[in-house]
Amino acid sequence: MTVALQEKNVYEDFEPHQDTLFFKVGSHGLISFHGRNYNIKKRLSSDERNRIMADSATFFRVSSDCYVNVKNITTLGENHIFFGDTTKRLSCSQRKQQMIRQLIDK
């Protein structure tokens, strides 16, 4: 007897604080969430958008429109942020990397 494992459908059960590697804020409330093997664009209300952008315990602002999920960062270096076993990475200055290291060390 085999038991089928139910995989989480990130498109239906999307949780930005857990599933997102980073997100980019666009115009008119559109936010593009980037995960391990997907990108999801969602239109959020101004309250929802402000709430997620202000969540400094989870997300760190690396540029004017881009926030990284600090919990999903595996390596900092070479002017980039790396996320585990994925090929996704972001450019990031040494100064911002040092700020992220301080957050991770807390």
Residue pairs with C-beta under 8 A, 6 or more apart in sequence:
10 19
10 35
10 38
10 40
11 38
11 40
14 33
14 40
14 42
16 23
16 33
16 52
17 55
17 58
17 69
19 33
19 35
20 33
20 34
20 35
20 69
20 72
21 34
21 35
21 36
21 68
21 69
21 72
21 83
21 86
21 88
22 34
22 62
22 66
22 67
22 68
22 69
22 81
22 83
22 88
22 90
23 31
23 32
23 33
23 34
23 52
23 59
23 66
23 67
24 31
24 32
24 34
24 65
24 66
24 67
25 31
25 49
25 53
25 65
25 66
25 67
26 32
26 41
26 65
28 43
29 43
29 44
29 45
29 46
29 49
30 41
30 42
30 43
31 41
31 42
31 43
31 44
31 49
31 52
32 39
32 40
32 41
33 39
33 40
33 41
33 42
34 88
36 83
36 84
36 86
36 88
37 86
44 52
52 59
52 67
53 59
53 61
53 67
58 69
58 70
58 71
59 67
59 68
59 69
59 70
60 67
60 68
60 70
60 96
60 99
60 100
60 103
61 67
62 68
62 81
62 90
62 92
62 96
62 100
66 90
68 81
68 90
68 92
68 100
70 100
70 103
70 104
72 83
72 84
73 81
73 82
73 83
73 100
73 104
74 82
74 83
74 84
75 81
75 82
76 82
76 92
76 97
76 100
76 101
77 97
79 91
79 92
79 93
79 94
79 97
80 89
80 90
80 91
80 92
81 89
81 90
81 92
81 97
81 100
82 89
83 89
92 100
